[in-house]
Amino acid sequence: MAPVSTSPELANDAVITPEKKNNLRLVIVASSVGTLIEWYDLLLAVIMANILSMQLFPAGGNNFIETLGIVATTYLIRPFGSLLFGNFGDKIGRKYTFLVSLLLMGGATFLIGCIPTFEQAGWVSPILFLILRLLQGLAISGEYSGAVIYVAEHAPQNKRGFYTGFIQTTSSIALILGLVVVFSTKSIMSEESFNSFGWRIPFLFSAILVVASYFIRRRLHESPVFAQLKSEGKTSNSPVRETFKTKKNIGLILGAIFGGNAAQSAIMQTNQFITLFFLQRTVKLPDTTALLIMATGILLAGPFFQIFGALSDKIGRKKVILPGMILGLIVIPVMFYLFLELGNPQRLDTIQHIDTQTTIIFIGLVFMLTLSGTMVYGPMGAFLMEMFPTRIRYTSMGFVYNVGNGAIGGSTPVITELIKSSVVIGFALSPFIGLVYPLALIIIGIVVNIFFVPETYKNDLSD
């Protein structure tokens, strides 16, 4: 197969000479920081769904669900974005593709901070919000897969899980960063000022982070595995068509989506957002208390992404991912039951203040569910990319991740809210009915992982 023609600038990266090899530490830092910023940009609108529902939609109506609906479009468009960016990543290269995704994400996030309110522009406001969220969805669909593949193609085979674990932990760090920025912004101004203009600051702040990350990433060169493939003229002319050409690859795609990826997203979406909304809207805790519980529990579990990624290098990906899904299946119903029973047992519709002991218990519960997420997500990046050959790795992995983690698992917040608002059930169970969706995805993930998904940790990436 003839090599894909490229510009002289890109062709220069095709052969990695000694002076153009990347320093592994720089690869990890540049990839991780860029991915962290993109997750911060993507998750910020979910963290601020309450205020956005008041600012960008008309008064009255179920604006919170409408806001989550627009947020969900970001996840629904990601499979299409993965084919677009995957096509470029498998033809042109990993480095340039996730440089473009970084700038696209940063620009869209900055512009969300500039959207006029509904009072100022009417329905133009939610329409602009929708357009910018779709652009964010396209951006993240190209970012994550490229970053994981880029790091893994530089890493030694026996440390791929450990090194890609740095990419995996960025979503949780980004959530904490978002919570800290929002909390800090709220703390330095009155509630009236925050509702008037302060809510824009966390979005505008993203521009500084994106510019810094862009200049760091520009110092990188192409990954050695892809550069070797390119120099030999073995890159794919049609990565999308080749991805869906064989029954074997389609089987791997379906197994990867339903054998862990969708379940992993359901666990983390439940941990990060369903928990936050539940504490704020059902348990009725003050925002500061809910944010403190979330940030502390997630922060304490942060190092375990690397720990479980490294463990999967030694014993295999499935032996870590499967117990993580089982733990999530147990923790989720117990956690939400205790939240309500300890935090608001009488189900009052007024703000509830909890004592220090209860706060510590809640932090422990969040820690346990986050731990489950680290067991599944820590090895997941290496697990997914090891399934597919180099020539179509970006496209295949990107599609798997953005269908499972994006469209299916990423819709968890809006689907749980829709179930809660539309399913009529007894008073005792009504606050929990939405959890059937993430629990169902986890059960499916356990069954498919056991019977249909191969082990991958000894796979050769150059094959």
C-alpha positions as CSV (number, residue, x, y, z in Angstrom):
1,M,0.0,0.0,0.0
2,A,1.4,3.4,-1.0
3,P,2.2,5.9,1.8
4,V,-0.3,8.6,2.5
5,S,1.0,11.9,1.1
6,T,1.5,14.6,3.7
7,S,2.9,18.1,3.9
8,P,6.7,18.5,4.2
9,E,6.3,19.5,7.9
10,L,4.4,16.3,8.7
11,A,6.8,14.2,6.6
12,N,9.7,15.4,8.7
13,D,8.1,13.5,11.7
14,A,7.8,10.3,9.7
15,V,11.3,9.1,10.7
16,I,12.3,9.5,14.3
17,T,15.9,10.3,14.5
18,P,17.7,10.2,17.8
19,E,17.6,14.0,18.4
20,K,13.8,14.0,17.6
21,K,12.8,11.2,20.1
22,N,10.4,12.4,22.8
23,N,11.4,12.4,26.4
24,L,8.9,10.0,28.1
25,R,8.4,12.4,31.0
26,L,7.5,15.2,28.6
27,V,5.2,12.9,26.7
28,I,3.3,12.1,29.8
29,V,3.2,15.6,31.2
30,A,2.2,17.2,27.9
31,S,-0.5,14.6,27.1
32,S,-1.9,14.5,30.6
33,V,-2.1,18.3,31.1
34,G,-3.8,18.8,27.7
35,T,-6.3,16.0,28.4
36,L,-6.9,17.4,31.9
37,I,-7.8,20.8,30.4
38,E,-10.1,19.3,27.9
39,W,-11.9,17.3,30.6
40,Y,-12.1,20.5,32.7
41,D,-13.8,22.3,29.8
42,L,-16.2,19.4,29.1
43,L,-17.2,18.8,32.7
44,L,-17.6,22.5,33.7
45,A,-21.1,22.8,32.1
46,V,-22.2,19.7,34.1
47,I,-20.9,21.2,37.3
48,M,-22.7,24.4,36.6
49,A,-25.9,22.9,35.2
50,N,-28.0,24.6,37.9
51,I,-26.8,28.1,37.1
52,L,-26.8,27.6,33.3
53,S,-30.4,26.4,33.5
54,M,-31.4,29.7,35.1
55,Q,-29.2,31.9,32.9
56,L,-29.8,30.4,29.4
57,F,-33.4,29.3,29.6
58,P,-36.7,31.1,30.2
59,A,-38.1,31.1,33.8
60,G,-40.5,28.3,34.5
61,G,-40.5,24.8,33.0
62,N,-38.1,22.0,33.7
63,N,-35.0,23.9,32.7
64,F,-32.6,21.6,34.6
65,I,-33.5,18.6,32.5
66,E,-33.4,20.7,29.4
67,T,-29.9,21.9,30.3
68,L,-28.8,18.3,30.9
69,G,-30.3,17.4,27.6
70,I,-28.0,19.9,25.8
71,V,-25.1,18.7,27.9
72,A,-25.9,15.1,26.7
73,T,-25.6,16.1,23.1
74,T,-21.8,16.5,23.7
75,Y,-21.7,12.8,24.5
76,L,-24.0,11.7,21.7
77,I,-22.0,13.4,18.9
78,R,-18.7,11.9,20.1
79,P,-19.0,8.6,18.1
80,F,-19.1,10.8,14.9
81,G,-16.2,12.9,16.1
82,S,-14.2,9.8,16.8
83,L,-14.5,8.7,13.1
84,L,-13.5,12.2,12.0
85,F,-10.5,12.6,14.3
86,G,-9.6,8.9,14.1
87,N,-9.4,9.2,10.3
88,F,-6.9,12.1,10.7
89,G,-5.0,10.4,13.5
90,D,-4.5,7.1,11.6
91,K,-3.5,9.0,8.4
92,I,-1.6,12.1,9.5
93,G,-0.5,11.2,13.0
94,R,-1.3,11.4,16.7
95,K,0.4,14.6,17.6
96,Y,-1.3,17.0,15.1
97,T,-4.7,15.6,15.6
98,F,-4.9,16.2,19.4
99,L,-3.4,19.6,18.9
100,V,-6.4,20.5,16.8
101,S,-8.8,19.0,19.3
102,L,-7.2,21.0,22.2
103,L,-7.7,24.3,20.3
104,L,-11.3,23.4,19.3
105,M,-12.2,22.6,22.9
106,G,-10.6,25.7,24.3
107,G,-12.3,28.0,21.9
108,A,-15.7,26.5,22.4
109,T,-15.4,26.7,26.2
110,F,-14.3,30.3,26.1
111,L,-17.3,31.2,24.0
112,I,-19.7,29.5,26.4
113,G,-18.5,32.1,28.9
114,C,-19.5,34.8,26.4
115,I,-23.1,33.6,25.6
116,P,-25.7,36.3,26.3
117,T,-28.4,35.3,28.9
118,F,-31.9,34.3,27.8
119,E,-33.1,37.7,29.1
120,Q,-30.7,39.4,26.7
121,A,-31.0,37.3,23.6
122,G,-34.0,34.9,24.0
123,W,-33.8,31.5,22.4
124,V,-30.5,32.4,20.8
125,S,-28.9,31.7,24.1
126,P,-29.7,27.9,24.4
127,I,-29.1,27.5,20.7
128,L,-25.6,28.9,21.0
129,F,-25.0,26.7,24.1
130,L,-26.1,23.7,22.0
131,I,-23.7,24.5,19.1
132,L,-20.8,25.1,21.4
133,R,-21.4,21.9,23.4
134,L,-21.5,20.0,20.1
135,L,-18.1,21.4,19.2
136,Q,-16.8,20.4,22.7
137,G,-18.1,16.8,22.0
138,L,-16.2,16.7,18.7
139,A,-13.0,18.0,20.4
140,I,-13.0,15.5,23.3
141,S,-13.7,12.6,20.8
142,G,-10.3,13.3,19.2
143,E,-8.4,14.2,22.4
144,Y,-8.6,11.3,24.8
145,S,-7.9,8.4,22.3
146,G,-5.0,10.3,20.8
147,A,-3.5,11.0,24.2
148,V,-3.7,7.4,25.4
149,I,-2.4,6.0,22.2
150,Y,0.4,8.6,22.1
151,V,1.6,7.7,25.6
152,A,1.2,3.9,25.2
153,E,3.1,3.9,21.9
154,H,6.0,5.5,23.8
155,A,5.8,3.3,26.9
156,P,7.5,-0.1,27.5
157,Q,5.1,-3.0,27.2
158,N,5.2,-3.9,30.9
159,K,4.3,-0.3,31.9
160,R,1.6,0.7,29.5
161,G,-1.1,0.5,32.1
162,F,0.9,2.5,34.6
163,Y,1.8,5.3,32.2
164,T,-1.6,5.6,30.6
165,G,-3.0,5.7,34.1
166,F,-1.8,9.3,34.2
167,I,-4.2,10.1,31.3
168,Q,-6.9,8.2,33.1
169,T,-6.6,10.2,36.3
170,T,-7.1,13.5,34.4
171,S,-10.9,13.3,34.3
172,S,-11.1,13.2,38.1
173,I,-8.4,15.9,38.6
174,A,-10.3,18.0,36.1
175,L,-13.5,17.5,38.1
176,I,-11.7,18.6,41.2
177,L,-10.2,21.6,39.4
178,G,-13.7,22.6,38.1
179,L,-15.2,22.3,41.6
180,V,-12.3,24.3,43.1
181,V,-12.6,27.1,40.5
182,V,-16.4,27.3,40.8
183,F,-16.2,27.3,44.7
184,S,-13.4,29.9,44.7
185,T,-15.3,32.1,42.3
186,K,-18.4,31.9,44.5
187,S,-16.5,32.6,47.6
188,I,-15.0,35.9,46.5
189,M,-18.3,37.5,45.4
190,S,-21.9,37.7,46.5
191,E,-24.5,35.3,45.2
192,E,-26.1,38.1,43.2
193,S,-22.8,38.9,41.5
194,F,-22.1,35.3,40.7
195,N,-25.5,34.8,39.2
196,S,-25.1,38.1,37.2
197,F,-21.6,37.7,35.7
198,G,-19.4,35.5,38.0
199,W,-20.6,32.2,36.5
200,R,-18.8,33.2,33.3
201,I,-15.3,33.3,35.0
202,P,-14.6,29.5,35.1
203,F,-15.3,29.2,31.4
204,L,-13.2,32.2,30.5
205,F,-10.4,30.9,32.7
206,S,-10.0,28.0,30.4
207,A,-8.3,30.1,27.7
208,I,-5.2,30.6,29.9
209,L,-4.9,26.8,30.4
210,V,-5.4,26.0,26.8
211,V,-2.8,28.4,25.5
212,A,-0.2,27.1,28.0
213,S,-0.9,23.5,27.1
214,Y,-0.7,24.2,23.3
215,F,2.8,25.5,23.6
216,I,3.9,22.5,25.7
217,R,2.4,20.1,23.2
218,R,4.1,21.8,20.2
219,R,7.4,20.6,21.5
220,L,6.4,16.9,20.9
221,H,7.2,14.7,17.9
222,E,5.2,11.9,16.4
223,S,5.0,8.6,18.3
224,P,7.7,6.1,17.3
225,V,5.3,3.2,16.6
226,F,3.2,5.3,14.2
227,A,6.3,7.0,12.7
228,Q,7.7,3.6,11.9
229,L,4.5,2.5,10.3
230,K,4.4,5.7,8.2
231,S,8.0,5.4,7.1
232,E,7.2,1.8,5.8
233,G,4.2,3.1,3.9
234,K,1.8,0.9,5.8
235,T,-0.7,3.5,7.1
236,S,-4.3,3.0,6.2
237,N,-5.8,4.9,3.3
238,S,-9.3,4.4,4.7
239,P,-9.2,3.8,8.5
240,V,-13.0,4.2,8.9
241,R,-13.8,1.6,6.2
242,E,-11.1,-0.7,7.5
243,T,-12.3,-0.4,11.1
244,F,-15.7,-1.9,10.1
245,K,-14.5,-4.2,7.4
246,T,-14.0,-7.5,9.3
247,K,-16.3,-9.4,11.6
248,K,-13.4,-9.8,14.0
249,N,-12.9,-6.1,14.5
250,I,-16.6,-5.5,14.8
251,G,-16.7,-8.2,17.5
252,L,-13.9,-6.5,19.3
253,I,-15.6,-3.2,19.1
254,L,-18.9,-4.5,20.5
255,G,-17.0,-6.5,23.2
256,A,-15.0,-3.4,24.3
257,I,-18.1,-1.1,24.4
258,F,-20.3,-3.4,26.4
259,G,-17.6,-5.4,28.2
260,G,-16.4,-2.5,30.4
261,N,-16.3,0.8,28.6
262,A,-20.0,1.8,29.0
263,A,-20.0,0.4,32.5
264,Q,-16.9,2.4,33.5
265,S,-18.6,5.6,32.2
266,A,-21.8,4.8,34.1
267,I,-19.8,4.3,37.4
268,M,-17.9,7.5,37.0
269,Q,-20.9,9.6,35.8
270,T,-22.8,8.3,38.8
271,N,-19.9,9.1,41.1
272,Q,-19.2,12.5,39.7
273,F,-22.6,14.0,38.7
274,I,-25.5,11.9,39.9
275,T,-24.0,12.0,43.4
276,L,-23.5,15.8,43.2
277,F,-27.1,16.4,41.9
278,F,-28.5,13.9,44.5
279,L,-26.7,15.6,47.4
280,Q,-27.8,19.1,46.2
281,R,-31.3,18.4,45.0
282,T,-32.6,15.4,47.0
283,V,-30.6,15.4,50.2
284,K,-30.7,19.2,50.1
285,L,-27.2,19.8,51.4
286,P,-25.7,23.3,50.9
287,D,-23.6,23.6,47.7
288,T,-20.4,24.1,49.7
289,T,-20.9,20.9,51.7
290,A,-21.7,18.8,48.6
291,L,-18.7,20.2,46.8
292,L,-16.5,19.5,49.8
293,I,-17.7,15.9,50.0
294,M,-17.2,15.3,46.3
295,A,-13.8,16.9,46.0
296,T,-12.3,15.2,49.1
297,G,-13.6,11.7,48.3
298,I,-12.4,11.9,44.7
299,L,-9.0,13.4,45.6
300,L,-8.3,10.7,48.2
301,A,-8.8,8.0,45.5
302,G,-6.8,9.8,42.8
303,P,-3.5,7.9,43.2
304,F,-5.3,4.6,42.6
305,F,-5.6,5.2,38.8
306,Q,-1.8,4.6,38.6
307,I,-1.9,1.8,41.2
308,F,-4.5,-0.2,39.4
309,G,-3.0,0.6,36.0
310,A,0.3,-0.8,37.2
311,L,-1.4,-3.8,38.7
312,S,-3.0,-4.6,35.4
313,D,0.5,-4.6,33.8
314,K,1.3,-7.5,36.1
315,I,-1.8,-9.6,36.3
316,G,-3.9,-8.5,33.3
317,R,-6.5,-5.9,32.5
318,K,-9.6,-8.0,33.0
319,K,-8.5,-9.2,36.5
320,V,-8.6,-5.5,37.7
321,I,-11.5,-4.2,35.6
322,L,-14.0,-7.0,36.5
323,P,-13.7,-6.7,40.3
324,G,-14.0,-2.9,39.9
325,M,-17.4,-3.3,38.1
326,I,-18.6,-5.7,40.8
327,L,-17.6,-3.3,43.5
328,G,-19.5,-0.5,41.8
329,L,-22.6,-2.7,41.5
330,I,-22.5,-3.1,45.3
331,V,-21.5,0.4,46.3
332,I,-24.0,2.5,44.2
333,P,-27.3,1.3,45.8
334,V,-25.8,1.3,49.4
335,M,-24.3,4.7,48.9
336,F,-27.4,6.5,47.7
337,Y,-29.5,4.8,50.4
338,L,-27.2,6.0,53.1
339,F,-27.0,9.5,51.6
340,L,-30.7,10.0,52.1
341,E,-31.2,8.1,55.3
342,L,-28.4,9.9,57.1
343,G,-28.6,13.3,55.3
344,N,-32.3,13.9,55.1
345,P,-34.3,11.0,56.6
346,Q,-37.5,13.0,56.8
347,R,-37.1,14.1,53.2
348,L,-37.7,17.7,54.0
349,D,-37.6,20.3,51.2
350,T,-35.3,22.7,53.1
351,I,-31.5,22.9,53.3
352,Q,-30.1,20.2,55.6
353,H,-26.9,20.7,57.6
354,I,-25.1,17.5,58.6
355,D,-22.6,17.0,61.4
356,T,-18.9,16.2,61.0
357,Q,-19.3,12.4,61.5
358,T,-21.9,12.2,58.8
359,T,-19.7,14.3,56.5
360,I,-16.9,11.9,57.0
361,I,-19.1,8.9,56.2
362,F,-20.3,10.6,53.0
363,I,-16.7,11.3,52.0
364,G,-15.9,7.6,52.6
365,L,-18.8,6.5,50.4
366,V,-17.7,8.8,47.6
367,F,-14.2,7.4,48.0
368,M,-15.4,3.8,47.7
369,L,-17.3,4.5,44.5
370,T,-14.3,6.5,43.1
371,L,-12.1,3.5,44.0
372,S,-14.4,1.3,41.9
373,G,-14.0,3.8,39.1
374,T,-10.2,3.7,39.3
375,M,-10.2,-0.1,39.1
376,V,-12.2,0.0,35.9
377,Y,-10.9,3.2,34.4
378,G,-7.2,2.9,35.4
379,P,-6.4,0.0,33.0
380,M,-9.2,0.9,30.5
381,G,-7.1,3.2,28.2
382,A,-4.4,0.5,27.7
383,F,-7.1,-2.2,27.5
384,L,-8.9,-0.5,24.7
385,M,-6.0,0.5,22.6
386,E,-4.3,-2.9,22.9
387,M,-7.2,-4.5,21.1
388,F,-6.6,-2.9,17.8
389,P,-3.7,-2.8,15.2
390,T,-1.6,0.3,14.8
391,R,-2.9,1.2,11.3
392,I,-6.5,1.6,12.6
393,R,-5.9,2.0,16.3
394,Y,-6.9,5.7,16.6
395,T,-10.2,5.2,14.7
396,S,-11.2,1.9,16.3
397,M,-10.3,2.8,19.9
398,G,-11.8,6.3,19.4
399,F,-15.1,4.8,18.2
400,V,-15.3,2.3,21.0
401,Y,-14.5,4.9,23.7
402,N,-16.8,7.6,22.4
403,V,-19.8,5.2,22.0
404,G,-19.3,3.4,25.3
405,N,-17.9,6.2,27.5
406,G,-19.7,9.0,25.5
407,A,-23.1,8.2,24.0
408,I,-24.1,5.3,26.2
409,G,-22.4,5.9,29.6
410,G,-22.1,9.7,29.2
411,S,-25.9,10.0,28.9
412,T,-26.3,8.6,32.5
413,P,-27.1,12.0,34.2
414,V,-29.9,13.0,31.8
415,I,-31.4,9.5,31.5
416,T,-31.4,9.0,35.3
417,E,-33.2,12.4,35.7
418,L,-35.7,11.5,33.0
419,I,-36.5,8.2,34.6
420,K,-36.9,9.9,38.0
421,S,-39.3,12.5,36.5
422,S,-41.4,10.1,34.4
423,V,-41.6,6.8,36.2
424,V,-44.3,6.6,38.8
425,I,-43.2,4.4,41.7
426,G,-43.7,4.2,45.5
427,F,-42.5,7.1,47.7
428,A,-39.7,5.0,49.3
429,L,-38.1,4.1,46.0
430,S,-38.8,7.2,43.9
431,P,-35.4,9.0,44.7
432,F,-33.5,5.9,43.6
433,I,-35.4,4.7,40.5
434,G,-33.0,6.5,38.1
435,L,-30.1,4.3,39.3
436,V,-31.5,1.4,37.3
437,Y,-29.8,2.8,34.2
438,P,-26.2,2.8,35.5
439,L,-26.7,-0.5,37.4
440,A,-28.0,-2.2,34.2
441,L,-24.9,-1.0,32.3
442,I,-22.7,-2.4,35.0
443,I,-24.4,-5.8,35.0
444,I,-24.1,-6.0,31.2
445,G,-20.5,-5.1,31.5
446,I,-19.8,-7.9,34.0
447,V,-21.4,-10.5,31.8
448,V,-19.8,-9.5,28.5
449,N,-16.4,-9.0,30.1
450,I,-16.4,-12.5,31.5
451,F,-17.6,-14.4,28.4
452,F,-16.7,-12.3,25.3
453,V,-13.7,-10.0,25.9
454,P,-10.1,-11.2,25.4
455,E,-7.2,-10.3,27.6
456,T,-4.8,-7.8,26.0
457,Y,-2.0,-6.8,28.3
458,K,0.6,-9.0,26.5
459,N,-0.3,-7.7,23.0
460,D,2.4,-6.3,20.8
461,L,1.5,-2.7,19.7
462,S,3.6,-3.0,16.5
463,D,1.5,-6.0,15.3
